[in-house]
Amino acid sequence: MSRNSPSSLGDTACQRVASMEGGFVPGKAFFLALLGCALGFGGWIYEFAPRASEAAGTQAAPLQLELSTGPFEARCYDCQGTPRGIVVLASGEGGWSCWEERTAHHLMEAGYIVGAWDCRKFADSRRYDQAALAEGWQALSQALIQRCHADATMPLWYGGWSAGAQQAVAAAAAHASPLPLTGLLLAAPGARGRYGITDSDLLGRQPSGGGTFALVDLAPDLVDVPVAQFMAEQDPQDDVAWLEKLGTSPYQLYPLPGMSHDMERAGSHFQAALDAAMTWTRSAAPPRKTLMLPRGHTARPASTGKRPGPGT
């Protein structure tokens, strides 16, 4: 975050209150403190809300999914021509924002078809568990497969940011993807996630109690799925300890020095790391048999070899 970014203005205003000359003036201090809070909240909106300029020209088409828990609308970012692969991208607990919009556009421009999964929208519309989550991701993946007429050789990634990264792990661990996963693309996941979103989660507290899960407990269920995790140096919530429990799944860490949780709003350094991670996961994935997918059906070609060991 730059020194003069809007989200730093709240801190600046509060500092001015603390350094006011003369005696304590309750009315003025209260006004300035209130102004500081307003500017801080405005800075948060600036950091995470989609920009009009970035939303302009968005090629996102609605995808209606019929699920056992009720209908759900996802979105699709179509690339030009035959895609290089399919990415299901999940938002943070706050919903689809500037971070996800930038990432989806970057992937789309790189030749991938992207399915947008709004975690906040899904959680606000129903109660769900791991099976229902996996059903939704499977349905979105299948819709993207049919949209681009993919066969069983098409790479498929699950990914997300923050809470979305945790949801990606839970969905992958359920073994319900219509194609073998090429990899997981996880940006700043915490140690624990929840099937749903609570006010406590929105305040940044670690999920606990019923309906929650630990990544370390799901790790053994990720069999031969390469895991790429993007680690912001200044993010205290980013958990990497769970990676040691992956077993047969190789993993690679992509450190982002000096960055906080939002990774400069999914800026150029993160995007470069994302490109590198997608190349790495493809090299770590096993060969697949060529098999056309009939409409409405899924396929699971058998793995023909072991994947390389964990990255360093």
N, C-alpha and C positions, 0 to 999 in steps of 0.2 A: 504494500500500500504506500502510495506516495505521501510525502510530508504534507502536501496541500490538498489531499483528496477529501471529498465531502465527509467521509466517515471519520475523519480526524478532527473535524471542526467542533464536534461536541466536546472533545477533550480540551481543545484550545479555549473554548468559552469557559469551561469549568476552571481551568488554570487561571484565567483572568479574574474569576470570582475570588480565588484563593489569594491573588496578589493585589487586590484592591487597596489603594492607599486610603488612609484615614480610618475612621471607626466603622463598626459593623452597621450596615444599613439593611435591615431585614427585607424591606420591599424590593430594593434593587437587587440584593443577592438572590432572592427567590425568583425574580424575573429572569436574571441571567442564568440561574441554574435550570429553569424551565426551558429557556432558549437553548441551552447546551444539550438538554435531553432531546429536544425537538430536532436539533441539527444532527445529533447522533443517530436518532431513528431515521432521519432523512438520508444519512450516509449509508445506513444499512439497506434502505430501499435502493439507493444508488448502486450498491455493491451487487445486489442479488436480483433485482427486478429486470425483466427483459427491456432492452432499449428499443425505442421506436425505429431507429435506424437499422438495428440488427434484425428486427422482426420484419422489416420491409423486404418484400420479395421472397419471404419464406415459402418453400415449396412443401409444406406439410399438409398431407391429406388425412382426413379422419378415417379411422378403421374401427368399425363396430364389431365388438367381440361378444358373442353369446356365451356366458359362463354359467355354471351351476349356482353361483351366488348372485346372479343377475347380470344384465348387460353392462358393458363398460366400453367407453370410447378411448382408444389409443390414437396415436398419430404416426404418420409415415413420412419420412424425408427421403424422397426419391432422387437417386443420382441419374445421370444421363447414360443411357445404354445399359449393357449387361453389368451388374454390380460385381465388384471384387469380393464381396462378402456381405453378410448380414450382421447387424449389431442391434441388440436390444439394450437400450440405455435407460436407466432408472434415475429419477430425480432424487434430491434430498428431501427431508421431511417437510420442507416449506413449499414443495411443489415445483413445477417447471419454471425455471428462472434463466437469468442471463448465462449462468454457468452451463446449463444443459443446452441452451440454444446455441451458444458458441461451439460447444463440442459436437453437437449434431450437424451443424453447418460445416465444420471442419471435416468430419467424416464423410458427409455427403459430397463435398467438393473433391475429396480424395478418391471417390468412386465407390463408396459403400451405401447400401440402403439401410436406413436407421429407423427402428421402431421406438417411439417415445412412450415411456411408461411413467406416468405421473403418480408417484407414491402417495402424495397427499390426497389427490382426487380419489384414488382407489380406497384408501383407508377411510375417508370421509363418507364413502358410499355404501360400506358394508363391514361386517365382521368377517374375519378370515383367519385361516391357519396356513401351515406350510403347503398342504395339499392344494388348497384353493389358490394360493399364490403361484405355485408351479403350474396349475391349470391355466391361469391367466397368461403366464409367460410362454407356455407351450402354444396357446391359441394365437398370441401375437406373432410368435416365430412362424407358425404355420401360415398365417395370413401373409407375412412377408415372403415366405417361400413361394406361395402361389402367385403373389403379385409379380415376382420377377422370374417365374417359371424356372426355379432352381432345381438342380438334381442333387444327389447325395454327396457330390464333391464340393458343394458350396460351403465355404467356411462360415461358422456361426459363433458369435461371441455374445456373452452376457456381461453387462457392465453397469456401473453406476457410480454416483458420487455420494459420500457420507452415508446416510441411511439407505440410499439407493444401492450402494455397494454391498451393504449387509443383506439387503433383499436379494441381490444377485447371487450371493453365496447360498442363501436358503433355497432359492429356486433351482440352482444348479445341483445342490445336494439331494434334491428329490428325484433326480434321474428321469425327468419327464420331457426333456427337450426333443423336438422332432428330428433333429440331426445331432450327431456327436458334437459336443462343444469343442471348438478350436481353442478356446481359452476364456478366462475371466479377466476383465479390465476393471480394477477396483481402485477408486480414488478416495483416499482418506476414510476408510471404514473404521468404526469404533469396535471395541471388543464384544459388544452385545448389541442385538437388534430386537425389534418387536414386530409381531404380526398386527400392525395397526400403528396409530400415532396418538399420543396423549399430550396434554399441556406440558407435562414434565419433560417429555422428549423435546418439545419445541423450545424449552428453556435450556437445552443442552445437557440435561442430566442423563446419566447412563441408565438405560432401560433395566428394570428389575421386576420381579414378580411374575404372575401368570401371563402367558402369551408372549414371553420373551425367549430369546435363544442366545447362546454364546457361539461365536465363530469357531472357537477351539473345539466345541462339541460337534460341529458340522464338518470340520476338516477331514476326518477319516472317511466321510461319505463322498468326498470329491476324488474319484478314482481316475487317475491318468488325465487330469484336466489341468493344463498349464495355467498358472495364476500369475498375473502381472499386477503389482500393487504400486501405486504412486504415493510417495511418502513426503509430505510437506514438513520441512525441518522444524518449523515453529508451530506445529499443530500438536497440542498435548493429548488430543483424543485419538490420534492415529495409532492403531494397534497393529503390530507386526509379529507379536509372540505366537499368535495362532498359526502362522505359516510353518512353524517347526513340526506341527502335527499333521501335515498334509500327506505323509506317507508316500504313495507312488506318484503323486502330482508334483511336477517340478514348479518352482516359483522363481520370480525375478523381481527384485526391488528396484524402483526408479526414484532415487532421492531428488528432491527439489529444494536445493539450499536456499535459505533465507525466506522461504514462502510460508504463508499461513494456510488455514484450512481451505480457502477458496482458490488457492494456487493462481493468484493474480487474475481472478475471474476466468479461469481456464485459458490463460494467456499463451503466448507463443512457446514458452519453455515447456509448459505442460503438453501442448500439442505436439511438440517435437518428441517428447518422451512417449506420448501415446502412439505415434507413428512407429517408433522403435519397438514398443511393446507388441504391436500387432505383427510386425515382422518376426519378432522372437517367438511368439506363440505359434505362428504358422510353422516355423522350423521345428518346434518342439512337438507338434501334433503328429499322430501316426498317419500313414497313407490311408486313403479310403477307396473302396471299390466304387466304380462308376455304376450308378443305379438310378434310373429315372423314378421320380416320386409321383405316383398317380394322385390325382386331385382328391383331397380329403383323407389321404393316407400318410403314414409316417414310416420312416425306415431307419434302421440302426445297423449299418454295416459293421462287421466285426473289426476290431483293431488288429493290425498285422504286425505289430512290433511294440516294444517297450519305448517309453519316452526317456529322454535324457534326464539326468539327475538334477537336483535343485541348483538354481543359479546362485551366484554370489554377488 
